Amino acid sequence: MNKTIILLMLFLFIPSCGWQLKGNNYLSPDIENVDITVQSLDPQIKIKFKSILDRYMISNDPSNEKKFRVTLSEFEENKRIASINSTGRASEYRLNMTVTYVVTNLQEKKIIDTNKISTEEVYEFSQENILASWEEEQKLKSDLIENLLSQLFRKLNFLLN
C-alpha cells in the first residue's frame, strides 16, 4: 500500500516540478496552420532546418489552407575562441547562431515584424583529437538549430493560443 502511494506521489510531483525530457516540446495542434518557409539560406543549413521540421511533422509546403506564414532568413553563424590554454592555443570555442524571421498572414500583413532569435553554446576543443572535436562541433550545430526552432515554436504557440 505504501509503495503504491509513494509511486502515485512521484507521478504527481515529477511533472509538476517542470522536469521534461530534452527535445520533448509541446506543440500546439494549430501549428499545422503555419507555413514555414526557409529562404536565402545556405543549402546545407536549409537541409538541416527541413529535416528538423520533418521530425516535428511540420509540412513546409506552401498552402492556401494555412493561417500564418513564417519566413526564416538571414542565418548567421559565428565561431569565436572562448578560452585559450597555457600554450596560447584555443581550448574552447563559442558557437553562436542567429536567424531572422517574420510572421505574416496570407495577405502578407505582418503579424510579428522582423525579429531575430539566437542561441549560443561553448564546447571544448581538443588538440589531441581533432576529429572528435569536429564531430562534437557538427552535433552542437544541429542542436543549436533545433534550439532556434524550439524558440520559434514557443513564440508561435503563444501566437496560436
C-alpha positions in Angstrom: 0.0 0.0 0.0 2.8 2.4 0.9 4.6 1.7 -2.3 1.5 2.5 -4.3 1.1 5.8 -2.5 4.8 6.7 -3.0 4.6 5.8 -6.7 1.5 7.8 -7.1 3.1 10.8 -5.4 6.1 10.5 -7.7 3.9 10.6 -10.8 2.3 13.7 -9.4 5.4 15.6 -8.2 7.9 15.0 -11.0 5.8 16.6 -13.8 4.8 19.5 -11.6 8.4 20.5 -10.9 8.9 21.3 -14.6 11.1 18.4 -15.5 10.7 17.1 -19.0 12.8 15.1 -21.5 15.2 17.0 -23.7 13.6 17.8 -27.1 10.1 16.9 -25.8 8.5 20.2 -26.7 4.8 20.8 -26.5 3.5 22.0 -29.9 0.0 23.4 -30.3 -2.2 21.3 -32.6 -2.8 24.6 -34.5 0.9 24.6 -35.6 -0.3 22.8 -38.7 -1.9 26.2 -39.7 1.6 27.7 -40.0 3.6 27.7 -43.3 7.3 27.8 -42.5 9.4 29.0 -45.4 13.2 28.8 -45.4 14.7 31.2 -47.9 18.0 32.7 -48.8 19.9 30.3 -46.5 22.9 28.1 -47.3 21.7 24.8 -48.9 23.2 22.7 -46.1 21.5 24.9 -43.5 18.2 24.6 -45.4 18.5 20.8 -45.3 19.2 20.8 -41.5 16.2 23.1 -40.9 13.9 21.0 -43.1 15.0 17.7 -41.5 14.2 19.1 -38.0 10.8 20.4 -39.3 10.1 17.0 -40.7 11.0 15.4 -37.3 8.3 17.7 -35.7 6.0 16.6 -38.6 5.5 20.2 -39.8 5.0 20.5 -43.5 6.9 23.3 -45.1 5.0 23.1 -48.4 3.1 26.3 -49.2 -0.7 26.0 -48.9 -3.7 28.3 -49.0 -5.2 26.5 -46.0 -2.5 27.9 -43.6 -3.3 30.9 -41.4 0.2 32.2 -40.9 3.4 32.2 -42.9 6.8 32.3 -41.1 9.7 33.2 -43.3 13.2 32.4 -42.0 16.1 34.3 -43.5 19.5 35.9 -42.7 21.0 33.0 -40.9 24.2 33.9 -39.1 26.7 31.5 -37.6 29.7 32.8 -35.6 32.6 30.7 -34.1 34.9 32.5 -31.7 37.6 31.4 -29.3 36.1 31.3 -25.8 39.3 30.4 -23.9 42.9 29.6 -24.5 45.2 27.2 -22.8 48.7 27.8 -21.3 50.4 27.3 -24.7 48.2 30.0 -26.2 46.1 27.7 -28.3 42.3 27.6 -28.3 40.8 25.2 -25.8 37.2 26.3 -26.1 35.1 27.7 -28.8 31.8 29.6 -28.6 29.3 28.9 -31.4 26.5 31.5 -31.9 23.6 31.1 -34.3 21.0 33.8 -35.2 18.1 33.6 -37.6 15.8 36.4 -38.7 12.1 35.6 -39.1 8.9 37.4 -39.9 5.3 36.2 -39.3 2.7 37.3 -41.8 -0.9 36.3 -42.6 -1.7 35.1 -46.1 -2.4 38.6 -47.2 1.2 39.4 -46.4 0.2 41.6 -43.4 2.9 41.4 -40.7 1.7 39.7 -37.5 5.2 39.7 -35.9 7.6 42.2 -37.5 11.1 41.2 -38.5 12.7 39.7 -35.4 15.8 37.7 -34.5 16.3 34.7 -32.3 19.7 33.5 -31.3 21.4 30.8 -29.3 24.9 30.0 -28.3 27.0 27.3 -26.8 30.6 26.7 -25.7 32.4 23.4 -26.4 35.9 22.1 -25.7 38.4 21.8 -28.5 41.0 19.0 -28.1 44.3 19.4 -30.0 44.9 15.7 -29.5 41.6 14.6 -31.0 40.7 17.0 -33.7 38.2 14.6 -35.5 36.2 14.1 -32.3 36.2 17.9 -31.7 35.0 18.4 -35.3 32.2 15.8 -34.8 31.2 17.5 -31.5 31.0 20.8 -33.3 28.7 19.3 -36.0 26.5 17.8 -33.4 26.4 21.1 -31.5 25.4 22.9 -34.7 22.4 20.6 -35.2 21.5 21.1 -31.5 21.7 24.9 -31.9 19.4 24.8 -35.0 17.0 22.7 -33.1 17.1 25.2 -30.2 16.4 28.1 -32.6 13.4 26.2 -33.9 12.2 25.4 -30.4 12.4 29.1 -29.5 10.4 29.9 -32.7 7.8 27.2 -31.8 7.4 28.7 -28.3 6.7 32.1 -29.8 4.3 30.6 -32.3 2.5 28.6 -29.6 1.9 32.0 -27.8 0.6 33.4 -31.0 -1.7 30.5 -31.8 -3.2 30.2 -28.3 
